[in-house]
Amino acid sequence: MKVAVLGGGPAGLYFAISLKLRDAAHEVTVYERNRPDDTFGWGVVLSAETLDNLTRNDPVSAVWIKKHFAYWDDIAVVHDGVRTVSTGHGFCGIGRKRLLILLQRRPPPPRLPP
């Protein structure tokens, strides 16, 4: 199957990687109008559950990405001068540019012989 991915940001790159993991014979082309290290936004935040899904879907990318995550459990909200802290959420985050570069450098799955 030939697939065109429009947008080489983190979502487009991860989709292309995931598609090739499902079937390395797919011909996947990623189209991006910006330079490889251009990014818009500051970071990407995932829940602990999403991180587990990332590991199940693509263990290779997960190992690389996890090395660069910041982890936290608490969320603090300040409203009318009152600070309320909620704990036990299990979040992790990574800079958007770093995630983009890691996904760009991830080796593609090998193409299997016909």
The first five atom37 places (N, CA, C, CB, O) and aatype in JSON, in Angstrom:
{
  "aatype": [12, 11, 19, 0, 19, 10, 7, 7, 7, 14, 0, 7, 10, 18, 13, 0, 9, 15, 10, 11, 10, 1, 3, 0, 0, 8, 6, 19, 16, 19, 18, 6, 1, 2, 1, 14, 3, 3, 16, 13, 7, 17, 7, 19, 19, 10, 15, 0, 6, 16, 10, 3, 2, 10, 16, 1, 2, 3, 14, 19, 15, 0, 19, 17, 9, 11, 11, 8, 13, 0, 18, 17, 3, 3, 9, 0, 19, 19, 8, 3, 7, 19, 1, 16, 19, 15, 16, 7, 8, 7, 13, 4, 7, 9, 7, 1, 11, 1, 10, 10, 9, 10, 10, 5, 1, 1, 14, 14, 14, 14, 1, 10, 14, 14],
  "atom_mask": [
    [1, 1, 1, 1, 1],
    [1, 1, 1, 1, 1],
    [1, 1, 1, 1, 1],
    [1, 1, 1, 1, 1],
    [1, 1, 1, 1, 1],
    [1, 1, 1, 1, 1],
    [1, 1, 1, 0, 1],
    [1, 1, 1, 0, 1],
    [1, 1, 1, 0, 1],
    [1, 1, 1, 1, 1],
    [1, 1, 1, 1, 1],
    [1, 1, 1, 0, 1],
    [1, 1, 1, 1, 1],
    [1, 1, 1, 1, 1],
    [1, 1, 1, 1, 1],
    [1, 1, 1, 1, 1],
    [1, 1, 1, 1, 1],
    [1, 1, 1, 1, 1],
    [1, 1, 1, 1, 1],
    [1, 1, 1, 1, 1],
    [1, 1, 1, 1, 1],
    [1, 1, 1, 1, 1],
    [1, 1, 1, 1, 1],
    [1, 1, 1, 1, 1],
    [1, 1, 1, 1, 1],
    [1, 1, 1, 1, 1],
    [1, 1, 1, 1, 1],
    [1, 1, 1, 1, 1],
    [1, 1, 1, 1, 1],
    [1, 1, 1, 1, 1],
    [1, 1, 1, 1, 1],
    [1, 1, 1, 1, 1],
    [1, 1, 1, 1, 1],
    [1, 1, 1, 1, 1],
    [1, 1, 1, 1, 1],
    [1, 1, 1, 1, 1],
    [1, 1, 1, 1, 1],
    [1, 1, 1, 1, 1],
    [1, 1, 1, 1, 1],
    [1, 1, 1, 1, 1],
    [1, 1, 1, 0, 1],
    [1, 1, 1, 1, 1],
    [1, 1, 1, 0, 1],
    [1, 1, 1, 1, 1],
    [1, 1, 1, 1, 1],
    [1, 1, 1, 1, 1],
    [1, 1, 1, 1, 1],
    [1, 1, 1, 1, 1],
    [1, 1, 1, 1, 1],
    [1, 1, 1, 1, 1],
    [1, 1, 1, 1, 1],
    [1, 1, 1, 1, 1],
    [1, 1, 1, 1, 1],
    [1, 1, 1, 1, 1],
    [1, 1, 1, 1, 1],
    [1, 1, 1, 1, 1],
    [1, 1, 1, 1, 1],
    [1, 1, 1, 1, 1],
    [1, 1, 1, 1, 1],
    [1, 1, 1, 1, 1],
    [1, 1, 1, 1, 1],
    [1, 1, 1, 1, 1],
    [1, 1, 1, 1, 1],
    [1, 1, 1, 1, 1],
    [1, 1, 1, 1, 1],
    [1, 1, 1, 1, 1],
    [1, 1, 1, 1, 1],
    [1, 1, 1, 1, 1],
    [1, 1, 1, 1, 1],
    [1, 1, 1, 1, 1],
    [1, 1, 1, 1, 1],
    [1, 1, 1, 1, 1],
    [1, 1, 1, 1, 1],
    [1, 1, 1, 1, 1],
    [1, 1, 1, 1, 1],
    [1, 1, 1, 1, 1],
    [1, 1, 1, 1, 1],
    [1, 1, 1, 1, 1],
    [1, 1, 1, 1, 1],
    [1, 1, 1, 1, 1],
    [1, 1, 1, 0, 1],
    [1, 1, 1, 1, 1],
    [1, 1, 1, 1, 1],
    [1, 1, 1, 1, 1],
    [1, 1, 1, 1, 1],
    [1, 1, 1, 1, 1],
    [1, 1, 1, 1, 1],
    [1, 1, 1, 0, 1],
    [1, 1, 1, 1, 1],
    [1, 1, 1, 0, 1],
    [1, 1, 1, 1, 1],
    [1, 1, 1, 1, 1],
    [1, 1, 1, 0, 1],
    [1, 1, 1, 1, 1],
    [1, 1, 1, 0, 1],
    [1, 1, 1, 1, 1],
    [1, 1, 1, 1, 1],
    [1, 1, 1, 1, 1],
    [1, 1, 1, 1, 1],
    [1, 1, 1, 1, 1],
    [1, 1, 1, 1, 1],
    [1, 1, 1, 1, 1],
    [1, 1, 1, 1, 1],
    [1, 1, 1, 1, 1],
    [1, 1, 1, 1, 1],
    [1, 1, 1, 1, 1],
    [1, 1, 1, 1, 1],
    [1, 1, 1, 1, 1],
    [1, 1, 1, 1, 1],
    [1, 1, 1, 1, 1],
    [1, 1, 1, 1, 1],
    [1, 1, 1, 1, 1],
    [1, 1, 1, 1, 1],
    [1, 1, 1, 1, 1]
  ],
  "atom_positions": [
    [[0.85, -1.16, 0.0], [0.0, 0.0, 0.0], [0.9, 1.23, 0.0], [-0.97, -0.01, 1.22], [1.91, 1.27, 0.7]],
    [[0.54, 2.25, -0.79], [1.25, 3.52, -0.81], [0.48, 4.5, 0.07], [1.4, 4.07, -2.27], [-0.73, 4.66, -0.08]],
    [[1.2, 5.15, 0.98], [0.58, 6.08, 1.91], [1.35, 7.38, 1.9], [0.52, 5.48, 3.34], [2.58, 7.38, 1.97]],
    [[0.64, 8.5, 1.81], [1.24, 9.83, 1.92], [0.82, 10.42, 3.26], [0.8, 10.76, 0.72], [-0.37, 10.51, 3.56]],
    [[1.8, 10.82, 4.06], [1.54, 11.45, 5.35], [1.79, 12.95, 5.17], [2.44, 10.84, 6.5], [2.9, 13.36, 4.83]],
    [[0.77, 13.75, 5.39], [0.9, 15.19, 5.24], [1.22, 15.79, 6.6], [-0.4, 15.81, 4.65], [0.34, 15.91, 7.46]],
    [[2.47, 16.18, 6.79], [2.91, 16.78, 8.04], [3.93, 15.89, 8.73], [0.0, 0.0, 0.0], [3.64, 14.75, 9.1]],
    [[5.13, 16.43, 8.89], [6.22, 15.68, 9.51], [6.47, 16.08, 10.95], [0.0, 0.0, 0.0], [7.6, 16.03, 11.42]],
    [[5.41, 16.49, 11.65], [5.53, 16.76, 13.08], [5.52, 15.45, 13.85], [0.0, 0.0, 0.0], [5.5, 14.38, 13.24]],
    [[5.54, 15.51, 15.18], [5.55, 14.28, 15.97], [4.43, 13.3, 15.63], [5.47, 14.62, 17.42], [4.68, 12.09, 15.55]],
    [[3.22, 13.78, 15.42], [2.11, 12.87, 15.11], [2.28, 12.2, 13.75], [0.78, 13.62, 15.15], [2.09, 10.99, 13.63]],
    [[2.65, 12.97, 12.73], [2.84, 12.41, 11.4], [3.97, 11.4, 11.37], [0.0, 0.0, 0.0], [3.84, 10.34, 10.76]],
    [[5.1, 11.74, 12.02], [6.23, 10.81, 12.05], [5.89, 9.53, 12.8], [7.44, 11.48, 12.68], [6.23, 8.44, 12.36]],
    [[5.22, 9.68, 13.95], [4.9, 8.49, 14.73], [3.89, 7.61, 13.99], [4.34, 8.89, 16.12], [3.97, 6.38, 14.06]],
    [[2.95, 8.22, 13.28], [2.01, 7.45, 12.47], [2.76, 6.67, 11.4], [0.96, 8.38, 11.82], [2.5, 5.48, 11.2]],
    [[3.7, 7.32, 10.7], [4.47, 6.66, 9.65], [5.26, 5.48, 10.21], [5.42, 7.65, 8.96], [5.3, 4.41, 9.61]],
    [[5.9, 5.68, 11.36], [6.65, 4.59, 12.02], [5.7, 3.45, 12.37], [7.36, 5.11, 13.31], [6.01, 2.28, 12.11]],
    [[4.55, 3.78, 12.95], [3.59, 2.75, 13.36], [3.07, 1.96, 12.18], [2.43, 3.37, 14.11], [2.9, 0.74, 12.27]],
    [[2.82, 2.64, 11.07], [2.33, 1.96, 9.88], [3.38, 0.98, 9.35], [1.96, 2.99, 8.78], [3.05, -0.15, 8.99]],
    [[4.64, 1.4, 9.32], [5.71, 0.51, 8.85], [5.91, -0.66, 9.81], [7.03, 1.29, 8.7], [6.28, -1.75, 9.38]],
    [[5.67, -0.45, 11.1], [5.77, -1.56, 12.05], [4.7, -2.61, 11.79], [5.64, -1.04, 13.49], [4.93, -3.8, 12.01]],
    [[3.54, -2.18, 11.32], [2.46, -3.12, 11.03], [2.76, -3.95, 9.78], [1.13, -2.37, 10.86], [2.43, -5.14, 9.71]],
    [[3.4, -3.28, 8.78], [3.74, -3.98, 7.55], [4.86, -3.19, 6.87], [2.49, -4.13, 6.59], [4.61, -2.13, 6.29]],
    [[6.07, -3.7, 6.95], [7.24, -3.0, 6.41], [7.19, -2.83, 4.9], [8.5, -3.74, 6.79], [7.95, -2.04, 4.34]],
    [[6.31, -3.55, 4.23], [6.2, -3.44, 2.78], [5.44, -2.19, 2.34], [5.52, -4.67, 2.22], [5.51, -1.8, 1.17]],
    [[4.71, -1.54, 3.27], [4.01, -0.3, 2.91], [5.02, 0.74, 2.44], [3.18, 0.24, 4.11], [6.09, 0.88, 3.02]],
    [[4.66, 1.47, 1.39], [5.49, 2.58, 0.92], [4.93, 3.85, 1.54], [5.5, 2.66, -0.66], [3.88, 4.34, 1.13]],
    [[5.64, 4.39, 2.53], [5.18, 5.55, 3.27], [6.07, 6.74, 2.94], [5.17, 5.28, 4.8], [7.29, 6.68, 3.08]],
    [[5.46, 7.82, 2.5], [6.17, 9.06, 2.21], [5.61, 10.15, 3.11], [6.06, 9.45, 0.7], [4.4, 10.37, 3.14]],
    [[6.5, 10.84, 3.83], [6.1, 11.94, 4.71], [6.43, 13.25, 4.01], [6.82, 11.84, 6.12], [7.56, 13.47, 3.58]],
    [[5.43, 14.12, 3.89], [5.6, 15.44, 3.28], [5.54, 16.49, 4.38], [4.51, 15.7, 2.19], [4.6, 16.53, 5.17]],
    [[6.56, 17.35, 4.41], [6.62, 18.43, 5.4], [7.12, 19.68, 4.71], [7.53, 18.05, 6.61], [8.12, 19.64, 4.0]],
    [[6.44, 20.79, 4.92], [6.84, 22.04, 4.25], [7.91, 22.81, 5.01], [5.63, 22.92, 4.07], [8.58, 23.66, 4.43]],
    [[8.1, 22.52, 6.27], [9.08, 23.24, 7.08], [10.4, 22.47, 7.15], [8.54, 23.48, 8.48], [10.49, 21.32, 6.72]],
    [[11.42, 23.13, 7.69], [12.72, 22.47, 7.88], [12.58, 21.36, 8.93], [13.81, 23.5, 8.3], [11.67, 21.4, 9.76]],
    [[13.49, 20.37, 8.91], [13.38, 19.23, 9.83], [13.36, 19.6, 11.31], [14.52, 18.31, 9.58], [12.72, 18.91, 12.1]],
    [[14.05, 20.7, 11.7], [14.07, 21.02, 13.13], [13.14, 22.17, 13.5], [15.48, 21.37, 13.55], [13.2, 22.68, 14.62]],
    [[12.27, 22.59, 12.57], [11.25, 23.59, 12.91], [10.18, 22.92, 13.76], [10.62, 24.22, 11.62], [9.8, 21.78, 13.52]],
    [[9.7, 23.64, 14.75], [8.62, 23.1, 15.57], [7.78, 24.25, 16.08], [9.18, 22.25, 16.74], [8.25, 25.38, 16.22]],
    [[6.54, 23.97, 16.36], [5.6, 24.97, 16.83], [4.95, 24.42, 18.09], [4.52, 25.33, 15.73], [4.29, 23.38, 18.04]],
    [[5.13, 25.08, 19.18], [4.67, 24.6, 20.47], [5.86, 24.28, 21.35], [0.0, 0.0, 0.0], [6.99, 24.27, 20.88]],
    [[5.6, 24.01, 22.62], [6.68, 23.83, 23.57], [6.97, 22.38, 23.9], [6.37, 24.57, 24.83], [8.13, 21.97, 23.96]],
    [[5.95, 21.61, 24.1], [6.21, 20.25, 24.53], [5.02, 19.34, 24.31], [0.0, 0.0, 0.0], [3.95, 19.76, 23.88]],
    [[5.25, 18.08, 24.61], [4.22, 17.06, 24.48], [4.11, 16.38, 25.85], [4.57, 16.02, 23.34], [5.1, 15.94, 26.41]],
    [[2.9, 16.3, 26.36], [2.64, 15.68, 27.67], [1.78, 14.45, 27.46], [1.95, 16.69, 28.64], [0.77, 14.49, 26.76]],
    [[2.19, 13.35, 28.07], [1.46, 12.09, 27.98], [1.12, 11.59, 29.37], [2.29, 11.03, 27.21], [1.85, 11.85, 30.33]],
    [[0.02, 10.87, 29.48], [-0.31, 10.22, 30.74], [0.49, 8.93, 30.86], [-1.85, 9.94, 30.83], [1.04, 8.44, 29.87]],
    [[0.55, 8.37, 32.06], [1.24, 7.1, 32.27], [0.61, 6.0, 31.42], [1.21, 6.71, 33.77], [1.31, 5.13, 30.91]],
    [[-0.7, 6.03, 31.27], [-1.4, 5.03, 30.45], [-0.98, 5.14, 28.98], [-2.93, 5.19, 30.59], [-0.77, 4.12, 28.32]],
    [[-0.87, 6.36, 28.48], [-0.45, 6.56, 27.09], [0.99, 6.09, 26.9], [-0.57, 8.04, 26.7], [1.33, 5.53, 25.85]],
    [[1.82, 6.31, 27.89], [3.2, 5.85, 27.82], [3.26, 4.32, 27.74], [3.99, 6.34, 29.05], [4.1, 3.78, 27.02]],
    [[2.39, 3.64, 28.45], [2.3, 2.17, 28.34], [1.88, 1.76, 26.93], [1.29, 1.61, 29.38], [2.42, 0.8, 26.38]],
    [[0.94, 2.49, 26.34], [0.51, 2.19, 24.96], [1.65, 2.42, 23.97], [-0.71, 3.06, 24.58], [1.82, 1.65, 23.03]],
    [[2.41, 3.48, 24.19], [3.57, 3.76, 23.34], [4.55, 2.59, 23.38], [4.27, 5.07, 23.78], [5.08, 2.18, 22.35]],
    [[4.8, 2.06, 24.56], [5.73, 0.94, 24.72], [5.21, -0.31, 24.02], [5.95, 0.64, 26.21], [5.97, -1.01, 23.36]],
    [[3.92, -0.59, 24.15], [3.35, -1.76, 23.48], [3.39, -1.61, 21.96], [1.9, -1.99, 23.94], [3.64, -2.58, 21.24]],
    [[3.15, -0.41, 21.47], [3.1, -0.17, 20.03], [4.48, -0.19, 19.39], [2.42, 1.16, 19.75], [4.66, -0.76, 18.31]],
    [[5.46, 0.43, 20.04], [6.77, 0.6, 19.43], [7.84, 0.66, 20.53], [6.82, 1.88, 18.55], [8.24, 1.74, 20.95]],
    [[8.3, -0.49, 20.99], [9.28, -0.52, 22.08], [10.58, 0.23, 21.77], [9.61, -1.95, 22.41], [11.19, 0.81, 22.67]],
    [[11.02, 0.22, 20.51], [12.27, 0.9, 20.15], [12.14, 2.41, 20.39], [12.63, 0.62, 18.68], [12.98, 3.0, 21.07]],
    [[11.1, 3.03, 19.84], [10.9, 4.47, 20.05], [10.66, 4.77, 21.53], [9.71, 4.98, 19.21], [11.15, 5.77, 22.04]],
    [[9.93, 3.91, 22.2], [9.62, 4.15, 23.62], [10.89, 4.23, 24.46], [8.71, 3.04, 24.16], [10.99, 5.1, 25.32]],
    [[11.84, 3.35, 24.23], [13.09, 3.37, 24.99], [13.82, 4.68, 24.77], [14.0, 2.18, 24.6], [14.28, 5.31, 25.73]],
    [[13.93, 5.1, 23.52], [14.62, 6.36, 23.21], [13.92, 7.56, 23.85], [14.7, 6.57, 21.69], [14.56, 8.41, 24.46]],
    [[12.6, 7.61, 23.71], [11.84, 8.76, 24.18], [11.81, 8.82, 25.71], [10.4, 8.71, 23.63], [11.95, 9.9, 26.28]],
    [[11.65, 7.69, 26.36], [11.57, 7.66, 27.83], [12.81, 8.23, 28.49], [11.35, 6.24, 28.32], [12.74, 8.77, 29.6]],
    [[13.95, 8.11, 27.84], [15.2, 8.64, 28.41], [15.16, 10.16, 28.54], [16.39, 8.23, 27.54], [15.93, 10.74, 29.32]],
    [[14.28, 10.8, 27.8], [14.24, 12.27, 27.78], [12.99, 12.85, 28.44], [14.31, 12.75, 26.36], [12.81, 14.07, 28.44]],
    [[12.13, 12.01, 29.0], [10.92, 12.5, 29.64], [11.21, 13.1, 31.01], [9.9, 11.37, 29.77], [12.13, 12.67, 31.7]],
    [[10.42, 14.08, 31.39], [10.34, 14.55, 32.76], [9.05, 13.95, 33.31], [10.35, 16.16, 32.86], [8.03, 13.92, 32.62]],
    [[9.08, 13.48, 34.55], [7.92, 12.81, 35.15], [7.41, 13.6, 36.35], [8.3, 11.37, 35.58], [8.19, 14.21, 37.08]],
    [[6.09, 13.6, 36.55], [5.5, 14.22, 37.73], [4.13, 13.6, 38.0], [5.38, 15.75, 37.55], [3.48, 13.06, 37.1]],
    [[3.71, 13.7, 39.26], [2.43, 13.14, 39.7], [1.43, 14.21, 40.13], [2.65, 12.17, 40.83], [0.23, 13.97, 40.11]],
    [[1.93, 15.38, 40.54], [1.07, 16.4, 41.12], [0.68, 17.46, 40.1], [1.75, 17.05, 42.31], [1.45, 17.8, 39.2]],
    [[-0.53, 17.98, 40.27], [-1.0, 19.12, 39.5], [-1.46, 20.16, 40.5], [-2.15, 18.71, 38.5], [-2.28, 19.88, 41.38]],
    [[-0.94, 21.37, 40.37], [-1.34, 22.46, 41.27], [-2.14, 23.49, 40.47], [-0.09, 23.13, 41.94], [-1.75, 23.89, 39.37]],
    [[-3.27, 23.9, 41.05], [-4.11, 24.93, 40.45], [-4.25, 26.06, 41.47], [-5.52, 24.36, 40.03], [-4.56, 25.82, 42.63]],
    [[-4.01, 27.29, 41.0], [-4.18, 28.46, 41.86], [-5.36, 29.27, 41.33], [-2.87, 29.33, 41.92], [-5.37, 29.69, 40.17]],
    [[-6.35, 29.47, 42.19], [-7.54, 30.23, 41.81], [-7.9, 31.16, 42.97], [-8.75, 29.28, 41.45], [-8.06, 30.72, 44.11]],
    [[-8.02, 32.43, 42.67], [-8.32, 33.44, 43.7], [-7.36, 33.34, 44.88], [-9.76, 33.29, 44.19], [-7.76, 33.47, 46.03]],
    [[-6.08, 33.09, 44.57], [-5.05, 33.05, 45.61], [-5.0, 31.76, 46.4], [0.0, 0.0, 0.0], [-4.18, 31.62, 47.31]],
    [[-5.87, 30.82, 46.09], [-5.89, 29.53, 46.8], [-5.23, 28.48, 45.92], [-7.35, 29.11, 47.17], [-5.63, 28.26, 44.78]],
    [[-4.21, 27.83, 46.48], [-3.48, 26.79, 45.74], [-4.02, 25.42, 46.14], [-1.94, 26.88, 46.02], [-4.01, 25.05, 47.32]],
    [[-4.49, 24.68, 45.16], [-5.02, 23.34, 45.39], [-4.14, 22.35, 44.62], [-6.52, 23.22, 44.95], [-3.89, 22.53, 43.43]],
    [[-3.67, 21.32, 45.32], [-2.79, 20.32, 44.71], [-3.54, 18.99, 44.62], [-1.47, 20.15, 45.53], [-4.13, 18.53, 45.59]],
    [[-3.5, 18.41, 43.45], [-4.08, 17.09, 43.22], [-2.93, 16.15, 42.88], [-5.17, 17.12, 42.07], [-2.09, 16.48, 42.05]],
    [[-2.88, 14.99, 43.52], [-1.74, 14.08, 43.34], [-2.16, 12.76, 42.69], [-1.08, 13.8, 44.68], [-3.34, 12.44, 42.58]],
    [[-1.14, 12.01, 42.27], [-1.36, 10.65, 41.77], [-1.78, 10.54, 40.32], [0.0, 0.0, 0.0], [-2.43, 9.57, 39.95]],
    [[-1.43, 11.52, 39.49], [-1.89, 11.51, 38.11], [-0.96, 10.78, 37.14], [-2.08, 12.9, 37.64], [-1.44, 10.21, 36.16]],
    [[0.32, 10.78, 37.39], [1.25, 10.06, 36.54], [1.39, 10.62, 35.14], [0.0, 0.0, 0.0], [0.93, 10.0, 34.18]],
    [[2.0, 11.77, 35.0], [2.24, 12.4, 33.71], [3.72, 12.41, 33.38], [1.68, 13.82, 33.69], [4.57, 12.29, 34.26]],
    [[4.02, 12.55, 32.1], [5.4, 12.74, 31.65], [5.37, 13.69, 30.47], [6.08, 11.38, 31.28], [4.38, 13.76, 29.74]],
    [[6.47, 14.4, 30.29], [6.52, 15.37, 29.21], [7.9, 15.41, 28.57], [0.0, 0.0, 0.0], [8.89, 15.02, 29.18]],
    [[7.93, 15.88, 27.35], [9.18, 16.0, 26.6], [9.07, 17.24, 25.71], [9.45, 14.7, 25.73], [7.99, 17.57, 25.23]],
    [[10.19, 17.91, 25.51], [10.2, 19.05, 24.62], [9.82, 18.62, 23.21], [0.0, 0.0, 0.0], [10.26, 17.58, 22.73]],
    [[9.01, 19.42, 22.56], [8.51, 19.06, 21.23], [9.65, 18.9, 20.22], [7.54, 20.12, 20.73], [9.62, 17.97, 19.41]],
    [[10.63, 19.78, 20.27], [11.75, 19.68, 19.32], [12.55, 18.41, 19.56], [12.66, 20.92, 19.43], [12.94, 17.74, 18.61]],
    [[12.8, 18.07, 20.82], [13.54, 16.85, 21.13], [12.78, 15.62, 20.64], [13.8, 16.74, 22.63], [13.39, 14.72, 20.06]],
    [[11.46, 15.57, 20.85], [10.65, 14.45, 20.38], [10.71, 14.35, 18.86], [9.19, 14.59, 20.85], [10.85, 13.26, 18.31]],
    [[10.62, 15.48, 18.2], [10.67, 15.51, 16.74], [12.0, 14.92, 16.24], [10.5, 16.95, 16.22], [12.0, 14.1, 15.32]],
    [[13.09, 15.34, 16.83], [14.41, 14.85, 16.42], [14.57, 13.35, 16.7], [15.52, 15.64, 17.14], [15.12, 12.63, 15.87]],
    [[14.09, 12.89, 17.84], [14.18, 11.46, 18.15], [13.39, 10.62, 17.14], [13.65, 11.18, 19.57], [13.87, 9.58, 16.68]],
    [[12.2, 11.07, 16.78], [11.4, 10.32, 15.81], [12.03, 10.36, 14.42], [9.98, 10.89, 15.74], [11.95, 9.39, 13.67]],
    [[12.67, 11.48, 14.07], [13.35, 11.56, 12.77], [14.53, 10.6, 12.7], [13.82, 12.99, 12.5], [14.83, 10.06, 11.63]],
    [[15.18, 10.37, 13.82], [16.38, 9.52, 13.84], [16.07, 8.04, 14.04], [17.3, 9.98, 14.94], [16.96, 7.2, 13.93]],
    [[14.82, 7.71, 14.32], [14.47, 6.31, 14.58], [14.65, 5.52, 13.29], [13.01, 6.18, 15.12], [14.06, 5.86, 12.27]],
    [[15.45, 4.45, 13.33], [15.63, 3.64, 12.12], [14.31, 3.0, 11.7], [16.7, 2.56, 12.36], [13.54, 2.53, 12.54]],
    [[14.04, 2.98, 10.4], [12.8, 2.33, 9.94], [12.9, 0.81, 10.11], [12.51, 2.69, 8.45], [13.99, 0.25, 10.1]],
    [[11.76, 0.16, 10.28], [11.77, -1.3, 10.32], [12.32, -1.85, 9.01], [10.35, -1.86, 10.59], [12.1, -1.24, 7.96]],
    [[13.01, -2.97, 9.04], [13.55, -3.52, 7.8], [12.45, -4.0, 6.86], [14.49, -4.67, 8.1], [11.41, -4.49, 7.3]],
    [[12.69, -3.85, 5.59], [11.74, -4.34, 4.59], [11.95, -5.84, 4.43], [11.91, -3.59, 3.21], [13.07, -6.31, 4.2]],
    [[10.89, -6.57, 4.54], [10.98, -8.02, 4.42], [11.01, -8.43, 2.95], [9.79, -8.68, 5.13], [10.36, -7.79, 2.13]],
    [[11.76, -9.47, 2.61], [11.77, -9.92, 1.22], [10.4, -10.44, 0.8], [12.84, -11.01, 1.02], [9.65, -10.96, 1.63]],
    [[10.07, -10.28, -0.51], [8.74, -10.73, -0.99], [8.59, -12.24, -0.92], [8.52, -10.27, -2.43], [7.54, -12.77, -1.29]]
  ]
}
